[in-house]
Amino acid sequence: MIDFRSDTVTKPTKSMLAAMHAAPVGDDVFGEDPTVNELEKYSAGLFGMEAGLFCPSGTMTNQIAIRCHTKPGDEVICDALSHVYLYEGGGIAANSGVSVQLLPGHFGRITAEQVAGAINNPDDVHRPLSRLVSLENTANRGGGTCYNFNDFQAIKAVCSTNNLSLHLDGARLFNAIVAKKESPADYGTVFDSISVCLSKGLGAPVGSVLLGSQSFIQKARRIRKVFGGGMRQAGYIAAGALYAIQHHVTRLEQDHAHAARLVQALQQKDFVGMIPPVETNIILFEVKGRFTPKSLVATLASKGILTIAMSPTQVRIVTHLDITEEMVQQTIREIESL
């Protein structure tokens, strides 16, 4: 099967497995796992942040960040299509007891003007206190679209003026960095906290890192324990994540090129409607006419191609390191035959 359902389905490469097998380990809850410590230090340095925290998932790093930045009764401002709102099990309410101000962005991206207009008057006792802005780069439900960095800077200026923290859900952040030819260190100058997932495009089997100041990560480490995320000899999986961040970044260009070729084939079909701009490894396209998303997914599956229906009108295709040139060519042939 050719599996385009997500970039989370990848298997560790032989070199990654060798690094995992050879990893020195210790008890991470005691702070004694050398491989986890190396991953946290390396990731933080890469993004110009003071410290990092290794966690099992991007959902956990996002939820820890929200808990750190807020207190019950506060409000988080984010795009209506944000992963932190749609796909984290209601964690904002369950874990932090805060409400959400949803903004109608452009393919998952919001503007500084929208953020400024959404901030509640702190003197109005009827409204929750606006405390945190959460952005997502790339925007999953926006079709893998990327922010321009000057938009981050403008939103940061609004947050600073109004005493709000700024968090980045960087589930596919390296895809954006590669596509926009950016420097990771620049992100540390803008965001108060960054969640970086290493088990998506980079191909690690498990894990995300949360980055921030020393005091922020110290608080986050306590919350990770409360959430049940304290791991022991986690160096075996941290080694896979470290290998991924050190070796699998530049190759993301190949995933982006594969996605661009698939889009060209899809655009020729009468059952394909609107496709958000494809900047990275995600294709999210509208299905119309003689197919529904479910029937198209089933038809492709019968031809050995796995995709996913993301909504009643959309199908998603995600390229990743386990998708070869031959797989792309075969998929294009099957699309052309429909």
VOZA-939129 format. One record per residue (C-alpha): residue in three letters; x, y, z. Coordinates in pm, whole numbers, plus 50000, padded with zeros to 5 digits. Example, Ala and Ser with C-alpha at 12.3 -4.5 7.8 and 13.67 -1.06 7.14 Angstrom:
<nodes>
<node><aa>ala</aa><east>51230</east><north>49550</north><up>50780</up></node>
<node><aa>ser</aa><east>51367</east><north>49894</north><up>50714</up></node>
</nodes>
This chain:
<nodes>
<node><aa>met</aa><east>50000</east><north>50000</north><up>50000</up></node>
<node><aa>ile</aa><east>50106</east><north>50358</north><up>49927</up></node>
<node><aa>asp</aa><east>50015</east><north>50540</north><up>50248</up></node>
<node><aa>phe</aa><east>49937</east><north>50911</north><up>50208</up></node>
<node><aa>arg</aa><east>49710</east><north>50933</north><up>50514</up></node>
<node><aa>ser</aa><east>49966</east><north>51120</north><up>50723</up></node>
<node><aa>asp</aa><east>50337</east><north>51181</north><up>50769</up></node>
<node><aa>thr</aa><east>50300</east><north>51008</north><up>51107</up></node>
<node><aa>val</aa><east>50298</east><north>50662</north><up>50943</up></node>
<node><aa>thr</aa><east>50670</east><north>50655</north><up>50864</up></node>
<node><aa>lys</aa><east>50903</east><north>50382</north><up>50988</up></node>
<node><aa>pro</aa><east>51250</east><north>50453</north><up>51130</up></node>
<node><aa>thr</aa><east>51532</east><north>50427</north><up>50878</up></node>
<node><aa>lys</aa><east>51812</east><north>50177</north><up>50933</up></node>
<node><aa>ser</aa><east>52047</east><north>50455</north><up>51042</up></node>
<node><aa>met</aa><east>51788</east><north>50589</north><up>51284</up></node>
<node><aa>leu</aa><east>51733</east><north>50244</north><up>51432</up></node>
<node><aa>ala</aa><east>52109</east><north>50205</north><up>51477</up></node>
<node><aa>ala</aa><east>52124</east><north>50536</north><up>51663</up></node>
<node><aa>met</aa><east>51834</east><north>50427</north><up>51885</up></node>
<node><aa>his</aa><east>51998</east><north>50091</north><up>51958</up></node>
<node><aa>ala</aa><east>52326</east><north>50257</north><up>52056</up></node>
<node><aa>ala</aa><east>52170</east><north>50536</north><up>52268</up></node>
<node><aa>pro</aa><east>52300</east><north>50581</north><up>52624</up></node>
<node><aa>val</aa><east>52005</east><north>50608</north><up>52861</up></node>
<node><aa>gly</aa><east>51912</east><north>50691</north><up>53219</up></node>
<node><aa>asp</aa><east>51607</east><north>50795</north><up>53420</up></node>
<node><aa>asp</aa><east>51472</east><north>51109</north><up>53254</up></node>
<node><aa>val</aa><east>51240</east><north>51198</north><up>53544</up></node>
<node><aa>phe</aa><east>51558</east><north>51228</north><up>53750</up></node>
<node><aa>gly</aa><east>51709</east><north>51430</north><up>53464</up></node>
<node><aa>glu</aa><east>51965</east><north>51156</north><up>53409</up></node>
<node><aa>asp</aa><east>51898</east><north>51038</north><up>53054</up></node>
<node><aa>pro</aa><east>52193</east><north>51172</north><up>52851</up></node>
<node><aa>thr</aa><east>52025</east><north>51127</north><up>52514</up></node>
<node><aa>val</aa><east>51709</east><north>51311</north><up>52620</up></node>
<node><aa>asn</aa><east>51926</east><north>51588</north><up>52765</up></node>
<node><aa>glu</aa><east>52119</east><north>51613</north><up>52439</up></node>
<node><aa>leu</aa><east>51799</east><north>51632</north><up>52233</up></node>
<node><aa>glu</aa><east>51655</east><north>51904</north><up>52455</up></node>
<node><aa>lys</aa><east>51977</east><north>52108</north><up>52450</up></node>
<node><aa>tyr</aa><east>52028</east><north>52067</north><up>52075</up></node>
<node><aa>ser</aa><east>51668</east><north>52162</north><up>51991</up></node>
<node><aa>ala</aa><east>51670</east><north>52466</north><up>52217</up></node>
<node><aa>gly</aa><east>51998</east><north>52589</north><up>52073</up></node>
<node><aa>leu</aa><east>51874</east><north>52543</north><up>51718</up></node>
<node><aa>phe</aa><east>51578</east><north>52774</north><up>51782</up></node>
<node><aa>gly</aa><east>51760</east><north>53023</north><up>52000</up></node>
<node><aa>met</aa><east>51567</east><north>52922</north><up>52311</up></node>
<node><aa>glu</aa><east>51706</east><north>52863</north><up>52659</up></node>
<node><aa>ala</aa><east>51571</east><north>52514</north><up>52729</up></node>
<node><aa>gly</aa><east>51364</east><north>52224</north><up>52599</up></node>
<node><aa>leu</aa><east>51140</east><north>51945</north><up>52724</up></node>
<node><aa>phe</aa><east>51093</east><north>51611</north><up>52548</up></node>
<node><aa>cys</aa><east>50736</east><north>51479</north><up>52546</up></node>
<node><aa>pro</aa><east>50554</east><north>51184</north><up>52386</up></node>
<node><aa>ser</aa><east>50344</east><north>51396</north><up>52149</up></node>
<node><aa>gly</aa><east>50277</east><north>51737</north><up>52001</up></node>
<node><aa>thr</aa><east>49937</east><north>51736</north><up>52170</up></node>
<node><aa>met</aa><east>50112</east><north>51710</north><up>52506</up></node>
<node><aa>thr</aa><east>50361</east><north>51988</north><up>52430</up></node>
<node><aa>asn</aa><east>50080</east><north>52216</north><up>52314</up></node>
<node><aa>gln</aa><east>49865</east><north>52139</north><up>52615</up></node>
<node><aa>ile</aa><east>50153</east><north>52187</north><up>52858</up></node>
<node><aa>ala</aa><east>50228</east><north>52523</north><up>52699</up></node>
<node><aa>ile</aa><east>49869</east><north>52639</north><up>52731</up></node>
<node><aa>arg</aa><east>49862</east><north>52529</north><up>53094</up></node>
<node><aa>cys</aa><east>50188</east><north>52716</north><up>53162</up></node>
<node><aa>his</aa><east>50074</east><north>53040</north><up>53001</up></node>
<node><aa>thr</aa><east>49722</east><north>53057</north><up>53146</up></node>
<node><aa>lys</aa><east>49512</east><north>53008</north><up>53455</up></node>
<node><aa>pro</aa><east>49147</east><north>52891</north><up>53475</up></node>
<node><aa>gly</aa><east>48907</east><north>53150</north><up>53339</up></node>
<node><aa>asp</aa><east>49156</east><north>53296</north><up>53089</up></node>
<node><aa>glu</aa><east>49114</east><north>53287</north><up>52712</up></node>
<node><aa>val</aa><east>49328</east><north>53159</north><up>52424</up></node>
<node><aa>ile</aa><east>49306</east><north>53330</north><up>52084</up></node>
<node><aa>cys</aa><east>49361</east><north>53106</north><up>51780</up></node>
<node><aa>asp</aa><east>49241</east><north>53028</north><up>51429</up></node>
<node><aa>ala</aa><east>48913</east><north>52836</north><up>51405</up></node>
<node><aa>leu</aa><east>49095</east><north>52552</north><up>51224</up></node>
<node><aa>ser</aa><east>49374</east><north>52521</north><up>51483</up></node>
<node><aa>his</aa><east>49489</east><north>52175</north><up>51587</up></node>
<node><aa>val</aa><east>49490</east><north>52284</north><up>51953</up></node>
<node><aa>tyr</aa><east>49116</east><north>52345</north><up>51923</up></node>
<node><aa>leu</aa><east>48995</east><north>52081</north><up>51677</up></node>
<node><aa>tyr</aa><east>49216</east><north>51779</north><up>51737</up></node>
<node><aa>glu</aa><east>49336</east><north>51770</north><up>52096</up></node>
<node><aa>gly</aa><east>49031</east><north>51618</north><up>52262</up></node>
<node><aa>gly</aa><east>48900</east><north>51936</north><up>52422</up></node>
<node><aa>gly</aa><east>49225</east><north>51959</north><up>52614</up></node>
<node><aa>ile</aa><east>49220</east><north>52338</north><up>52640</up></node>
<node><aa>ala</aa><east>48911</east><north>52312</north><up>52859</up></node>
<node><aa>ala</aa><east>48991</east><north>51983</north><up>53029</up></node>
<node><aa>asn</aa><east>49355</east><north>52050</north><up>53112</up></node>
<node><aa>ser</aa><east>49364</east><north>52426</north><up>53165</up></node>
<node><aa>gly</aa><east>49006</east><north>52537</north><up>53229</up></node>
<node><aa>val</aa><east>49030</east><north>52821</north><up>52978</up></node>
<node><aa>ser</aa><east>48804</east><north>52933</north><up>52697</up></node>
<node><aa>val</aa><east>48888</east><north>52995</north><up>52332</up></node>
<node><aa>gln</aa><east>48838</east><north>53293</north><up>52101</up></node>
<node><aa>leu</aa><east>48821</east><north>53148</north><up>51748</up></node>
<node><aa>leu</aa><east>48917</east><north>53366</north><up>51453</up></node>
<node><aa>pro</aa><east>48826</east><north>53299</north><up>51087</up></node>
<node><aa>gly</aa><east>49170</east><north>53299</north><up>50930</up></node>
<node><aa>his</aa><east>49296</east><north>53250</north><up>50576</up></node>
<node><aa>phe</aa><east>49380</east><north>52883</north><up>50526</up></node>
<node><aa>gly</aa><east>49454</east><north>52847</north><up>50896</up></node>
<node><aa>arg</aa><east>49647</east><north>53171</north><up>50938</up></node>
<node><aa>ile</aa><east>49539</east><north>53481</north><up>51129</up></node>
<node><aa>thr</aa><east>49661</east><north>53841</north><up>51119</up></node>
<node><aa>ala</aa><east>49783</east><north>54092</north><up>51374</up></node>
<node><aa>glu</aa><east>49474</east><north>54303</north><up>51306</up></node>
<node><aa>gln</aa><east>49247</east><north>54009</north><up>51387</up></node>
<node><aa>val</aa><east>49436</east><north>53938</north><up>51708</up></node>
<node><aa>ala</aa><east>49417</east><north>54303</north><up>51816</up></node>
<node><aa>gly</aa><east>49042</east><north>54306</north><up>51753</up></node>
<node><aa>ala</aa><east>48988</east><north>53986</north><up>51954</up></node>
<node><aa>ile</aa><east>49155</east><north>54097</north><up>52277</up></node>
<node><aa>asn</aa><east>48900</east><north>54143</north><up>52553</up></node>
<node><aa>asn</aa><east>48886</east><north>54455</north><up>52766</up></node>
<node><aa>pro</aa><east>49058</east><north>54347</north><up>53090</up></node>
<node><aa>asp</aa><east>48833</east><north>54583</north><up>53289</up></node>
<node><aa>asp</aa><east>48514</east><north>54414</north><up>53163</up></node>
<node><aa>val</aa><east>48424</east><north>54157</north><up>53427</up></node>
<node><aa>his</aa><east>48184</east><north>53988</north><up>53184</up></node>
<node><aa>arg</aa><east>48465</east><north>53870</north><up>52958</up></node>
<node><aa>pro</aa><east>48753</east><north>53627</north><up>53017</up></node>
<node><aa>leu</aa><east>49103</east><north>53768</north><up>53028</up></node>
<node><aa>ser</aa><east>49285</east><north>53732</north><up>52697</up></node>
<node><aa>arg</aa><east>49613</east><north>53566</north><up>52794</up></node>
<node><aa>leu</aa><east>49761</east><north>53367</north><up>52505</up></node>
<node><aa>val</aa><east>49775</east><north>53364</north><up>52125</up></node>
<node><aa>ser</aa><east>49842</east><north>53024</north><up>51966</up></node>
<node><aa>leu</aa><east>49951</east><north>53000</north><up>51601</up></node>
<node><aa>glu</aa><east>50013</east><north>52692</north><up>51385</up></node>
<node><aa>asn</aa><east>50287</east><north>52660</north><up>51123</up></node>
<node><aa>thr</aa><east>50234</east><north>52486</north><up>50890</up></node>
<node><aa>ala</aa><east>49855</east><north>52501</north><up>50913</up></node>
<node><aa>asn</aa><east>49729</east><north>52143</north><up>50885</up></node>
<node><aa>arg</aa><east>49365</east><north>52221</north><up>50805</up></node>
<node><aa>gly</aa><east>49481</east><north>52505</north><up>50585</up></node>
<node><aa>gly</aa><east>49648</east><north>52254</north><up>50355</up></node>
<node><aa>gly</aa><east>50003</east><north>52288</north><up>50490</up></node>
<node><aa>thr</aa><east>50020</east><north>52662</north><up>50427</up></node>
<node><aa>cys</aa><east>50293</east><north>52872</north><up>50589</up></node>
<node><aa>tyr</aa><east>50297</east><north>53208</north><up>50762</up></node>
<node><aa>asn</aa><east>50525</east><north>53481</north><up>50635</up></node>
<node><aa>phe</aa><east>50770</east><north>53562</north><up>50912</up></node>
<node><aa>asn</aa><east>50681</east><north>53932</north><up>50917</up></node>
<node><aa>asp</aa><east>50326</east><north>53827</north><up>51012</up></node>
<node><aa>phe</aa><east>50468</east><north>53658</north><up>51321</up></node>
<node><aa>gln</aa><east>50653</east><north>53975</north><up>51409</up></node>
<node><aa>ala</aa><east>50339</east><north>54187</north><up>51370</up></node>
<node><aa>ile</aa><east>50137</east><north>53950</north><up>51592</up></node>
<node><aa>lys</aa><east>50418</east><north>53950</north><up>51848</up></node>
<node><aa>ala</aa><east>50405</east><north>54330</north><up>51862</up></node>
<node><aa>val</aa><east>50032</east><north>54314</north><up>51940</up></node>
<node><aa>cys</aa><east>50092</east><north>54052</north><up>52209</up></node>
<node><aa>ser</aa><east>50372</east><north>54253</north><up>52370</up></node>
<node><aa>thr</aa><east>50161</east><north>54569</north><up>52377</up></node>
<node><aa>asn</aa><east>49873</east><north>54385</north><up>52542</up></node>
<node><aa>asn</aa><east>50073</east><north>54158</north><up>52776</up></node>
<node><aa>leu</aa><east>49978</east><north>53834</north><up>52596</up></node>
<node><aa>ser</aa><east>50204</east><north>53533</north><up>52551</up></node>
<node><aa>leu</aa><east>50264</east><north>53387</north><up>52205</up></node>
<node><aa>his</aa><east>50284</east><north>53010</north><up>52144</up></node>
<node><aa>leu</aa><east>50363</east><north>52825</north><up>51823</up></node>
<node><aa>asp</aa><east>50224</east><north>52483</north><up>51740</up></node>
<node><aa>gly</aa><east>50508</east><north>52376</north><up>51513</up></node>
<node><aa>ala</aa><east>50380</east><north>52029</north><up>51430</up></node>
<node><aa>arg</aa><east>50535</east><north>52066</north><up>51084</up></node>
<node><aa>leu</aa><east>50753</east><north>52366</north><up>51155</up></node>
<node><aa>phe</aa><east>51055</east><north>52236</north><up>50966</up></node>
<node><aa>asn</aa><east>50842</east><north>52199</north><up>50654</up></node>
<node><aa>ala</aa><east>50768</east><north>52571</north><up>50678</up></node>
<node><aa>ile</aa><east>51131</east><north>52658</north><up>50751</up></node>
<node><aa>val</aa><east>51251</east><north>52465</north><up>50447</up></node>
<node><aa>ala</aa><east>50977</east><north>52598</north><up>50219</up></node>
<node><aa>lys</aa><east>51034</east><north>52960</north><up>50324</up></node>
<node><aa>lys</aa><east>51414</east><north>52925</north><up>50352</up></node>
<node><aa>glu</aa><east>51404</east><north>53053</north><up>50710</up></node>
<node><aa>ser</aa><east>51638</east><north>53018</north><up>51007</up></node>
<node><aa>pro</aa><east>51508</east><north>52828</north><up>51312</up></node>
<node><aa>ala</aa><east>51691</east><north>53072</north><up>51541</up></node>
<node><aa>asp</aa><east>51467</east><north>53358</north><up>51425</up></node>
<node><aa>tyr</aa><east>51168</east><north>53184</north><up>51581</up></node>
<node><aa>gly</aa><east>51320</east><north>53215</north><up>51926</up></node>
<node><aa>thr</aa><east>51315</east><north>53593</north><up>51891</up></node>
<node><aa>val</aa><east>50937</east><north>53599</north><up>51844</up></node>
<node><aa>phe</aa><east>50769</east><north>53317</north><up>52036</up></node>
<node><aa>asp</aa><east>50747</east><north>53263</north><up>52411</up></node>
<node><aa>ser</aa><east>50711</east><north>52889</north><up>52355</up></node>
<node><aa>ile</aa><east>50744</east><north>52657</north><up>52057</up></node>
<node><aa>ser</aa><east>50621</east><north>52300</north><up>52013</up></node>
<node><aa>val</aa><east>50822</east><north>52107</north><up>51754</up></node>
<node><aa>cys</aa><east>50697</east><north>51765</north><up>51645</up></node>
<node><aa>leu</aa><east>50968</east><north>51522</north><up>51536</up></node>
<node><aa>ser</aa><east>50744</east><north>51226</north><up>51445</up></node>
<node><aa>lys</aa><east>50579</east><north>51382</north><up>51140</up></node>
<node><aa>gly</aa><east>50779</east><north>51504</north><up>50842</up></node>
<node><aa>leu</aa><east>51113</east><north>51433</north><up>51008</up></node>
<node><aa>gly</aa><east>51022</east><north>51066</north><up>51053</up></node>
<node><aa>ala</aa><east>51103</east><north>50994</north><up>51417</up></node>
<node><aa>pro</aa><east>50886</east><north>50718</north><up>51567</up></node>
<node><aa>val</aa><east>50782</east><north>50916</north><up>51877</up></node>
<node><aa>gly</aa><east>50810</east><north>51258</north><up>52028</up></node>
<node><aa>ser</aa><east>50794</east><north>51635</north><up>52032</up></node>
<node><aa>val</aa><east>50997</east><north>51899</north><up>52213</up></node>
<node><aa>leu</aa><east>50863</east><north>52207</north><up>52390</up></node>
<node><aa>leu</aa><east>51099</east><north>52504</north><up>52387</up></node>
<node><aa>gly</aa><east>51107</east><north>52818</north><up>52598</up></node>
<node><aa>ser</aa><east>51291</east><north>53001</north><up>52874</up></node>
<node><aa>gln</aa><east>51454</east><north>52817</north><up>53163</up></node>
<node><aa>ser</aa><east>51178</east><north>52919</north><up>53404</up></node>
<node><aa>phe</aa><east>50906</east><north>52826</north><up>53155</up></node>
<node><aa>ile</aa><east>51052</east><north>52478</north><up>53096</up></node>
<node><aa>gln</aa><east>51096</east><north>52424</north><up>53470</up></node>
<node><aa>lys</aa><east>50724</east><north>52490</north><up>53512</up></node>
<node><aa>ala</aa><east>50647</east><north>52277</north><up>53205</up></node>
<node><aa>arg</aa><east>50842</east><north>51983</north><up>53348</up></node>
<node><aa>arg</aa><east>50619</east><north>51980</north><up>53655</up></node>
<node><aa>ile</aa><east>50305</east><north>51995</north><up>53439</up></node>
<node><aa>arg</aa><east>50437</east><north>51713</north><up>53220</up></node>
<node><aa>lys</aa><east>50455</east><north>51500</north><up>53533</up></node>
<node><aa>val</aa><east>50099</east><north>51595</north><up>53628</up></node>
<node><aa>phe</aa><east>49983</east><north>51500</north><up>53277</up></node>
<node><aa>gly</aa><east>50150</east><north>51159</north><up>53310</up></node>
<node><aa>gly</aa><east>50422</east><north>51242</north><up>53058</up></node>
<node><aa>gly</aa><east>50725</east><north>51170</north><up>53274</up></node>
<node><aa>met</aa><east>50923</east><north>50897</north><up>53097</up></node>
<node><aa>arg</aa><east>51210</east><north>50692</north><up>53234</up></node>
<node><aa>gln</aa><east>51471</east><north>50548</north><up>52992</up></node>
<node><aa>ala</aa><east>51334</east><north>50765</north><up>52715</up></node>
<node><aa>gly</aa><east>51670</east><north>50799</north><up>52545</up></node>
<node><aa>tyr</aa><east>51589</east><north>50516</north><up>52307</up></node>
<node><aa>ile</aa><east>51310</east><north>50716</north><up>52148</up></node>
<node><aa>ala</aa><east>51486</east><north>51049</north><up>52198</up></node>
<node><aa>ala</aa><east>51773</east><north>50910</north><up>51989</up></node>
<node><aa>gly</aa><east>51534</east><north>50862</north><up>51697</up></node>
<node><aa>ala</aa><east>51407</east><north>51217</north><up>51740</up></node>
<node><aa>leu</aa><east>51762</east><north>51355</north><up>51763</up></node>
<node><aa>tyr</aa><east>51867</east><north>51165</north><up>51451</up></node>
<node><aa>ala</aa><east>51563</east><north>51302</north><up>51268</up></node>
<node><aa>ile</aa><east>51631</east><north>51665</north><up>51356</up></node>
<node><aa>gln</aa><east>51998</east><north>51629</north><up>51261</up></node>
<node><aa>his</aa><east>51959</east><north>51436</north><up>50936</up></node>
<node><aa>his</aa><east>51608</east><north>51467</north><up>50789</up></node>
<node><aa>val</aa><east>51545</east><north>51840</north><up>50756</up></node>
<node><aa>thr</aa><east>51685</east><north>51927</north><up>50412</up></node>
<node><aa>arg</aa><east>51524</east><north>51620</north><up>50254</up></node>
<node><aa>leu</aa><east>51181</east><north>51775</north><up>50323</up></node>
<node><aa>glu</aa><east>51227</east><north>51952</north><up>49989</up></node>
<node><aa>gln</aa><east>51169</east><north>51614</north><up>49823</up></node>
<node><aa>asp</aa><east>50834</east><north>51572</north><up>50000</up></node>
<node><aa>his</aa><east>50730</east><north>51919</north><up>49885</up></node>
<node><aa>ala</aa><east>50828</east><north>51840</north><up>49527</up></node>
<node><aa>his</aa><east>50628</east><north>51515</north><up>49538</up></node>
<node><aa>ala</aa><east>50322</east><north>51704</north><up>49662</up></node>
<node><aa>ala</aa><east>50354</east><north>51961</north><up>49385</up></node>
<node><aa>arg</aa><east>50356</east><north>51686</north><up>49121</up></node>
<node><aa>leu</aa><east>50048</east><north>51520</north><up>49270</up></node>
<node><aa>val</aa><east>49865</east><north>51853</north><up>49271</up></node>
<node><aa>gln</aa><east>49929</east><north>51894</north><up>48899</up></node>
<node><aa>ala</aa><east>49760</east><north>51559</north><up>48835</up></node>
<node><aa>leu</aa><east>49465</east><north>51636</north><up>49064</up></node>
<node><aa>gln</aa><east>49401</east><north>51975</north><up>48901</up></node>
<node><aa>gln</aa><east>49323</east><north>51801</north><up>48572</up></node>
<node><aa>lys</aa><east>49031</east><north>51602</north><up>48716</up></node>
<node><aa>asp</aa><east>48669</east><north>51716</north><up>48700</up></node>
<node><aa>phe</aa><east>48592</east><north>51581</north><up>49048</up></node>
<node><aa>val</aa><east>48855</east><north>51801</north><up>49215</up></node>
<node><aa>gly</aa><east>48748</east><north>52143</north><up>49333</up></node>
<node><aa>met</aa><east>48932</east><north>52408</north><up>49532</up></node>
<node><aa>ile</aa><east>49285</east><north>52326</north><up>49651</up></node>
<node><aa>pro</aa><east>49451</east><north>52562</north><up>49902</up></node>
<node><aa>pro</aa><east>49799</east><north>52676</north><up>49797</up></node>
<node><aa>val</aa><east>50030</east><north>52374</north><up>49831</up></node>
<node><aa>glu</aa><east>50351</east><north>52506</north><up>49984</up></node>
<node><aa>thr</aa><east>50470</east><north>52197</north><up>50170</up></node>
<node><aa>asn</aa><east>50378</east><north>51829</north><up>50199</up></node>
<node><aa>ile</aa><east>49999</east><north>51851</north><up>50249</up></node>
<node><aa>ile</aa><east>49736</east><north>51851</north><up>49976</up></node>
<node><aa>leu</aa><east>49384</east><north>51923</north><up>50097</up></node>
<node><aa>phe</aa><east>49142</east><north>51925</north><up>49808</up></node>
<node><aa>glu</aa><east>48768</east><north>51961</north><up>49761</up></node>
<node><aa>val</aa><east>48585</east><north>51665</north><up>49607</up></node>
<node><aa>lys</aa><east>48278</east><north>51727</north><up>49393</up></node>
<node><aa>gly</aa><east>48061</east><north>51579</north><up>49122</up></node>
<node><aa>arg</aa><east>48089</east><north>51206</north><up>49063</up></node>
<node><aa>phe</aa><east>48279</east><north>51133</north><up>49385</up></node>
<node><aa>thr</aa><east>48231</east><north>51208</north><up>49751</up></node>
<node><aa>pro</aa><east>48535</east><north>51217</north><up>49980</up></node>
<node><aa>lys</aa><east>48442</east><north>50875</north><up>50119</up></node>
<node><aa>ser</aa><east>48389</east><north>50715</north><up>49779</up></node>
<node><aa>leu</aa><east>48710</east><north>50863</north><up>49641</up></node>
<node><aa>val</aa><east>48909</east><north>50739</north><up>49941</up></node>
<node><aa>ala</aa><east>48757</east><north>50392</north><up>49893</up></node>
<node><aa>thr</aa><east>48832</east><north>50393</north><up>49520</up></node>
<node><aa>leu</aa><east>49193</east><north>50490</north><up>49574</up></node>
<node><aa>ala</aa><east>49228</east><north>50230</north><up>49848</up></node>
<node><aa>ser</aa><east>49111</east><north>49962</north><up>49605</up></node>
<node><aa>lys</aa><east>49406</east><north>50064</north><up>49389</up></node>
<node><aa>gly</aa><east>49652</east><north>50036</north><up>49679</up></node>
<node><aa>ile</aa><east>49659</east><north>50407</north><up>49768</up></node>
<node><aa>leu</aa><east>49560</east><north>50518</north><up>50118</up></node>
<node><aa>thr</aa><east>49425</east><north>50871</north><up>50171</up></node>
<node><aa>ile</aa><east>49192</east><north>51023</north><up>50429</up></node>
<node><aa>ala</aa><east>48864</east><north>51215</north><up>50421</up></node>
<node><aa>met</aa><east>48928</east><north>51524</north><up>50634</up></node>
<node><aa>ser</aa><east>48576</east><north>51667</north><up>50613</up></node>
<node><aa>pro</aa><east>48244</east><north>51601</north><up>50434</up></node>
<node><aa>thr</aa><east>48390</east><north>51782</north><up>50131</up></node>
<node><aa>gln</aa><east>48768</east><north>51731</north><up>50146</up></node>
<node><aa>val</aa><east>49033</east><north>51462</north><up>50104</up></node>
<node><aa>arg</aa><east>49390</east><north>51496</north><up>50231</up></node>
<node><aa>ile</aa><east>49712</east><north>51358</north><up>50085</up></node>
<node><aa>val</aa><east>50039</east><north>51391</north><up>50280</up></node>
<node><aa>thr</aa><east>50381</east><north>51310</north><up>50138</up></node>
<node><aa>his</aa><east>50666</east><north>51192</north><up>50361</up></node>
<node><aa>leu</aa><east>51002</east><north>51012</north><up>50367</up></node>
<node><aa>asp</aa><east>50849</east><north>50670</north><up>50301</up></node>
<node><aa>ile</aa><east>50696</east><north>50791</north><up>49973</up></node>
<node><aa>thr</aa><east>50929</east><north>50716</north><up>49683</up></node>
<node><aa>glu</aa><east>50948</east><north>50859</north><up>49334</up></node>
<node><aa>glu</aa><east>50801</east><north>50535</north><up>49199</up></node>
<node><aa>met</aa><east>50506</east><north>50562</north><up>49438</up></node>
<node><aa>val</aa><east>50436</east><north>50916</north><up>49321</up></node>
<node><aa>gln</aa><east>50445</east><north>50807</north><up>48957</up></node>
<node><aa>gln</aa><east>50210</east><north>50516</north><up>49026</up></node>
<node><aa>thr</aa><east>49968</east><north>50741</north><up>49214</up></node>
<node><aa>ile</aa><east>49966</east><north>50992</north><up>48930</up></node>
<node><aa>arg</aa><east>49883</east><north>50713</north><up>48684</up></node>
<node><aa>glu</aa><east>49595</east><north>50596</north><up>48903</up></node>
<node><aa>ile</aa><east>49460</east><north>50951</north><up>48940</up></node>
<node><aa>glu</aa><east>49479</east><north>51003</north><up>48564</up></node>
<node><aa>ser</aa><east>49284</east><north>50680</north><up>48512</up></node>
<node><aa>leu</aa><east>48987</east><north>50788</north><up>48724</up></node>
</nodes>
